[in-house]
Amino acid sequence: MNINGIIAEYNPFHNGHKYHLEESRRLTGADYTVAVMSGNFVQRGAPALVDKHLRTEMALRCGADLVLELPVLYATASSEYFAAGAVALLDKLGVVTHLCFGSECGDAGALGQIASFLADEPSWYRAALKELLKQGLSYPDARARALSMGTDSCSSILSSPNNILGIDYIKNIINRKSAIIPVTIKRTGAGYHDPQMTPAAPGVSPVSALAIRRALQEGGTAREIHAHMPLPAAELLESFLARSRAVYADRLSGILYYKLLTEQKKGYEAYLDVTRDLSNRIRGSLNRFTGFEDFCGLLKTKAFTHTRISRCLLHILLGIRKEDMERSRDMDYTPYARVLGFRRSAAPLLERIRACSSIPLVTRPANAAKSLPQEADRLWELDILASEIYKGAACEGTGRPALHEYSIPLVII
């Protein structure tokens, strides 16, 4: 049995994602596809446009067989830890044969060459990286510069976000000595960071998820972006927006400001990714806080990109500390598989996972404490808190209560 693994955010699910699902199934000959998906917060340090259960239903109706949640500790982390958590989850299931991801270069061999180099991480590379970071370069730029000293023609590859993620996926497969086979599909259409909405082409979305999010934020309707999404996903989004609102970072401004104020005196260095310099910048700029997004722009420097600052602020808001990632590394990353939804036809897949997985499969969150190892408690608490914060922001001003995480059923189609 071939089982294809996909790591995604689906924020929201668009035609490019559908193409990826279909093409990966064809290339791997997969009997089933398992999607590891970020929950209510995503890697760029922001809330997802719509909640994880709606995005799960989009994925299932458009080709995925099983959707698992990537714990928030990894979902909101840098590329290295995002990949480590997701690959560990797929590997520990004990059944996944392939990991298929999109990349700008479309060449798994070229990505694998760089990944092998990073897995070895020679001492001269570590020294060069440290020196470049001291010079004020951002981590992505410093890593690309250091790598260019030891590998040929990697600068263009390392300038593209999905290539970088792909390299980190393969590096983690190598480090884990996993039998999972990496497969990549060349991305088509707009780049990951392209915000432009352009006319749709049949079958493939020429726009990014960013463009769709921005169009909706600027007053566009779900109907206007229909052509860029598979029909089932577009109908789900349209139905949702008719009764509720999408969630953007500035919806978290009030709670973030409160959190920053209460900890201003002691600083924020304990939180994941926050350096002493950034902590001091936050403390010194707090009297100019007007909102989440504007504050990111105010703190941005050559060394601290907007995305990194947003990620750091989110870690402060969600209470994600450096020691949480240290503990996670000690327990070999993801210690459970939280099921968000599945297709009924995937029952044989679930049975096989239950028989082969080295970690518990969580289908009833309210009973999770009984099945999780003790060292997983903190990670689970972070997941639940993050979801409760998200739902509070999503329901604010609507007159609707924020349903507790444990009361939301699995998505089964």
N, C-alpha and C positions, 0 to 999 in steps of 0.2 A: 504493500500500500504506500503510495507517494502522498505525503502531506506537506503542503506548501505553507510556509510562514510569511506573513507580511507585517511590517511595523509601520504604523500610520497614525495620523491625527484626524483625518477626514473632517476638516474644519473650514467649510462644510464639504461633504462628498460631492465631487464633480465628475465630468466626463473623463478627465485624465485618470482619476482613480478607477473608474469602471474599466477603462482600457488596460490599466495595470493589472487589475484582477483577472481579466480575461486572458491577457497575454501571458501572465505568469502561470496560469493554469495550463495553457497550451505548451509553454516551454518546459515545464516540469512534469507534465503528464499527471498532474495532481488529481487524486480522488477527492480530496478535501482541502479547503483553505482556512487556516487559522489566522485571524487578524489580532495582533496585539495593538491596542489603541489607547492613546492618552485619554485620561478621564476628563474632568471639568476644567483643567488648566493645561496649557500647552507649553512647548519648549521655548517659545520666544518670550516667556514671562508674562502671559496674559490669560484671561479666562477664555474658554472656548466660546464660539459664537452662540451655539445652542448646547444643551446638556448632553451628557454622554449616552443616555438611553435613547434619545432621538437619533443621534449619530450612529449608534449601534443598529437601530432599525434600518437606517439608510443603507448601511454596509450589508446587512443580511438580505435586504430586498434587492440588492444590486450585485450579489455574487459571493459574498463571504459565507462560510458555513458556521463559524464559531468566532465570537468576539470576546477577547479577554482584556481586562483593564491593566494598563501599565501603571504601577503605583506612582503617586504624585511626586515622590522623592526623585524618581528618574525622569518622569514626564516633563518636569520643569527644570531639569539639569542641563549642563553643557553637553555637547555632542558626545564626548567621551563616556559620561555616566548614563546618558540617555541610551546609548547603544549597549553599554554593559548590562543595564537592567533588563532591557528588552531581549537581548540575545540569551541572557541567562534564563529568562522565563521560557523562551521557546525550547532551549536545550533541555531544561529540567522536565519538560513534558514527556520526554523520552520517545516521542513518536515523529517529530518533525524531520523531514528528510531534506528540505530545501528552504533557503531564505531568499526571497526575491524582492529586490528593491529597485527603485528608479534612480538613475544617475544622469548627469549631463553628458558624460563621456561615453556611456554605454559599453564599456570595456572592463569586464570583471578581472581580466589578467593584469591590466595596468593598475587598477585599484588594489589588487592583491599584492602586487610588487611593493607598493608603498606601505600597505598594511603589514607585510612581513618585516619590513624595515622598522616600522614603529613598534612591532611586537618585540623585536630584539632590543630596541632603544639603546644604541651604543653610548658610551660615556661622553664622547665628543659631542653627540647630538644634544644630550641633556645640558651640557655646559653651554653650548651655543644658544639653546632655547632660553636658559636662565639669563644669559647676557643680553639677549635681544629684549626680553621682558623688562630688564633693568633700564633699557634705553627708552622705555615708554611705549613700545609696540603693543597692540592688543594681542591676546593669545593666538587667535587665528592667523594674524599676520606674522607673528614671531615663529609659529610652528611652520608655516609655509617657507619662510626665509631660511630657517634652520635645515629643513628637509632639502631645500634646493642645493645645499652644500654637499649632500651625499647621494642624491638620486637625480637622474637626468629627466628633463622635460616634465617636472611635476608641478611647476608654478601654475600653469593653466588649469590643471586638474584641481589643485587646492584652492582655486579662486571661486569654486562653485559649491554651494551648500550641500546639495545631495551627493556629490562626489565625496565630500568630507564625511558625511554620515555613512556612506557605503564603506569607506576605508575603515571607519571605526567599527562597523558591523563585522567586517572580515577580520580585523585585528582581534576582536573578542572571540570569534570562532576559533582562531588560531590559538589564542591564549588558553581557551577552555579545552583545547584538544577535542573539539566537537566534530562529529561526523556530518553535521549539517553542511550542505553544498550551497555556496553563495551563487546567485544568479542575478544579473542586472539587466534592466530594460532601459533603453535610451529614452529620456524624457522628450516629449514633443510639445509644441506650442510654447506658451510664454514661460519665462524663467520664474523661479520660486518667489523672487522679490518683485516681480513686475506688477505694478498696481493698475495697469491699463485694462479697460474693458474694450474688447474688439469684437467684430462680428464672428459668430460661431461657425466652425467648419463641421461637417457631418462626422459624428463618431468620436472626435477628439476635441477636448477643450483647449482653445488657444489662450485661455486666461488662467491665471493662478487663483488659488483659494484666497489669497490676499486681495486680488481685484474684486472678487465676489463680496468679501467682507466689507471692503471699502465702499463699494457701490451701495450696499444696504445701509451702511452707516451714514452715507450722504443723502439718504432719502429715497433710494431706489426701492422697488418692490420685488417680491419673490417672483412675480410674473415676468418681470423684466430680465431676470437672469435664468429663466427656464431653459433657454437654449444651451446653457453651459453646464447643465446638470442632467443626469439620467432622470426620466420621468418619475419613477417612484420616489427618488430623493427630492426632486423639485416639489412634488405634491405634498410630501411630509413637511418640508420647510414652509411652503405657502400656508398650510393648515396651522402650523405652529405660530407663524407670525400674525395670523389673523386673530389669535387669541392671547398672544403674549409678545414679549420683546426680546430681541437679541441682547447678548451681554457683551459689553466692551469694558476695557480696563478702567475707564473713568467711573464706571458704576461702583468701583471699589475704593474711590478716592476718600470717602469719609472714614471708612474703617481703617484704611492705610494711615491716614493722618493721625487718627487716634493712637494707633499702634506706635507710630514713630514718636509722637509726643510723650507717651508713657515711658519710653525707653531712651529718650534723648540724653539724659545725664550719663548713663552707663555706656552708651554707644551700641553699635550693631555688629561688632566683629565676630560674635559667636555664630552668626548666621552664615549659611552656605554661600560661598563665592564672595562674601563681603570682606574687603581688605580694610586695613586701618585707615588708609587714605580715603577710600570711599565712605567709610563710616564717618570720618571727620567732615567730609564734604556734605553729607546728608545733614549732620548736626548743624553745620554752619549755614545751611541753605533753607532750613525748615521754616523760617519766618517768611519765606517767599513761596511756599507751597500753595498752588491753586488747583491742582488736580494730578492724578496719576501720570497721565501722558506728558503734561507740561513739565512735571517735576523730572521725568526722565530726560527731557530735552535740556533742562537747566543743569543737570548733573553730567551730561555727556561731555567726554573729552576724547582726545586721540587714543588714549589707553583704554577708556571705558566706553564701549559702543552703547547705543540706545538699547539694543537687545539685552546686553549683559546687565545694564542698570535695571531694566525692567524685571529681569530674572531675579536680581538681588532683592529688589523691593518686594517682589512676590514671596521670596523665601522669608523675608522678615514678617510679612503679613500672615503667612501660613505657619510660621513657627518652625521652619525647616533649618536645622542647625548643622554645622560642620560635623559634629559628633554623630549625627544621624547617618551621614554618608560613611563615616569611618566604621560604625557598627555594621552597616550594610555590607561593606567590603569584607568584614570579618566573617559574616555569615554567607559569603559567596553570592551576594545580591539577592534577587527576588525569591522570597521564601514561600510564596503561595501564588495560585492562579485564580484570580477573581473573575468569574463568568458574568458577563453583562448580557449576553444573549446567544441564541443558536437557532439553527434551522432544525425542524423535527427530523428531516432526512439525515441529519448528522449524528443520530443516536449511536451508530457504530463507532464513530470517531470519539465520542465522549466515553464510551465503554473502554476503548483502547487506551485513552489517556488515563483513566482511573486505574487500569491494570499496570501501566508502565511509568507513570509520573513519579518523580522523587519528591514532589511537593504536593500539599493538599489542594484539591480543586474546590473552590468556594462557590457554591450556588445559592446558599442561604446566608446572607451577611449577618443576620441576627444570631446565628449559631456559630459564627466563625471562631469565636474565642475558644470553643471546645475543640476545634480541630487544628488550630494554628500552634506552631511551636512558640514557646515563651519569648524567645528572642525576636519574634515577628510582631509582638504587641505594639511597639512604638510605631512601626511602619504602618500598621493597620489603623492606629489612632490618627496618624497624619492624613491617611486617605479619607477617613470619615469626616474629620474636621474640615478638610478642604472642600468636600462635597456640601457640607452644611453651610459653609461661608458662601459658596457659589450660589446655592439655592436661596439664601437670604438676599443676596444682591439681585438675583433674577426676579424674585417676588416683590421686592421693595416697591411700594407705590401702586401695586396692582390690586390690593384688597384680597389676594389669595394667600393662604398659609404656605409656608415652606415645608413640604412633606419631608419627614425624616428619611434618611438614606435606607433604613431597614424596612420601610414600608413600601418601597418601590419594587415591583415585581421584575423578574427576568423578562427580556424581550424574546419571545418565542414565536416563530412564524412557520 
